[in-house]
Amino acid sequence: MSNFWQRTFTGAAFVIVMLGAAWLHAYAFICLFLLIALTGLKEYSNLMQRHVPFNSTLLSIIGAIVYSSSIYASHQQPNYLLPVFVVCCFVILLYELFAARQQPFSSATAAMGGLMYVVLPFVVFVNMSMRGGDYNFHFVLCYFILQWTSDTGQYLAGRSFGRSKLFERISPKKSWEGLIGGLILTIAVAWYLSTRFDFISKVDFVIISIIIVVFGTLGDLIESMLKRSVEVKDSGNIMPGHGGILDRFDALIGSAPFVYFYLELLKPLLP
């Protein structure tokens, strides 16, 4: 099978499974993203352990606890996600205290970085799909449509008009023209989606689309920086032709926390 058809088949199968689970039931969506988060955490551990040793099994267990607790906490008052996260970080520090490594704080920092970089973005993404206590498949669908539109728009605009490098040191193929083209296309699609769905306003759709493009691009660059720092091409090989989970969700990892910040923290303060 040629690389093109391999990428096409793998990508299509992944989209079908992901949207199928999201459409089927909230629990299927939650469980799928738990699996995605833990797989991404394993990839992160494999990359980081090239330079900094830490207990990846312990990190996976703590990651599952943080993820599961956050889903439950999203429906509780008071929300105890922050205390759980702090306790889990303290457990990592205690483990390194007794592990007696040469660089315990480097190991602990790398492990806690996995919780912040991989687990929390998926946590807030799933929680955003349950705003108000009810699962909203349309939010998940629209979010991914905007994310894929951004990726496609940036690729097409960059290939056609790209001249000015966006961040050549990290990603030589990205250009300012591609970013602008992706932004214009994503805003247009967001405006169209706002005429089909009313769970948020037209203005919110547009603002979220801008956040997805800008911070999704930064998430892509940060993941590229991570791979360059450990000298690998892909974060994993779970998806033939596409790389690993971190390769596929780098934009969501970058954008989800900032969309969450806008919807849950900033928007309530606006007039």
Number of C-alpha atoms within 10 A of each C-alpha: 6 8 11 9 11 15 17 15 13 15 16 12 12 13 12 11 12 16 15 13 19 24 16 12 13 18 12 15 22 20 14 15 21 20 13 18 26 20 19 25 25 22 24 25 22 15 20 22 17 11 13 16 19 23 16 19 11 14 24 22 13 23 26 19 14 22 26 16 17 23 17 13 17 21 15 12 7 8 14 14 19 12 10 17 22 11 14 20 20 14 16 21 19 13 16 20 13 9 12 9 13 10 11 20 14 16 22 24 15 19 29 21 15 22 24 14 18 26 25 21 22 23 23 22 21 24 21 22 21 19 15 11 12 10 19 19 19 15 18 19 15 18 21 16 16 26 22 16 22 30 20 17 22 28 20 15 19 23 15 12 13 20 14 14 16 18 13 11 9 17 16 10 16 22 23 18 22 28 22 18 22 28 24 18 19 28 21 16 19 26 18 14 17 19 10 9 14 11 12 11 13 17 12 18 24 20 15 24 29 22 20 27 30 19 20 25 22 17 23 23 21 18 23 20 15 17 19 14 13 13 11 12 11 19 23 21 13 13 17 15 18 19 16 18 23 26 21 16 22 21 26 24 27 26 27 26 19 20 24 18 12 17 15 13 12 12 12 9 8 6 4
